[in-house]
Amino acid sequence: MAISLQKGQKVNLKKTQSAGLGEILVNLNWNARPVKKGLFSAFKSGGGIDLDLGCLYELKDGSKGAVQALGNAFGSLNYPPYIALDGDDRTGAAAAGENLRINGNQIAKIKRVLVYTFIYEGVANWQQADAVVTIKYPGAEDLVVQMDHYNSKELMCGLALFENINDETFSVEKIVQFYPGHPALDKAFGWGINWKPGRK
């Protein structure tokens, strides 16, 4: 069973064990259909859309940053920011997609987390990418964030916002809002990070 979140809907992930929430897994999967280009249907970038999963984080001590493949900022599960990205699927062909892991046992140290995805390479068409995010955590039904609102002009999408309620509960809200890039996403949620161009 799974719960499909509606835009603006909030669901609480509650502590179910003495240690904490356990590991929260945020999985991104998308369609790897090739992008046709030109009269002879030459395929761009080997035929895939490179969709990246990442997040902005803010810890209780005031630390802020991003976890993402861009800039090789893969994070750490057992040390600050207690969030880690498994790897970088460059085409969408990997069955497991991309996974972001949040250490729910360290919830008391995490203030908020904004999960996002952006098109690093390939077509700027979210409907064709057909992306879906699944949030899993111990002892509960999966939460599904469908990208059911599309905007082909913007390359970045804010997906879900995790907020610490009482050091035992994360509130998860479906966002699915599009932005031209990291600074615009940052500004919309008042994060306050200084951005500079990066590569991977």
Disulfide bonds with the S-S distance in Angstrom:
none
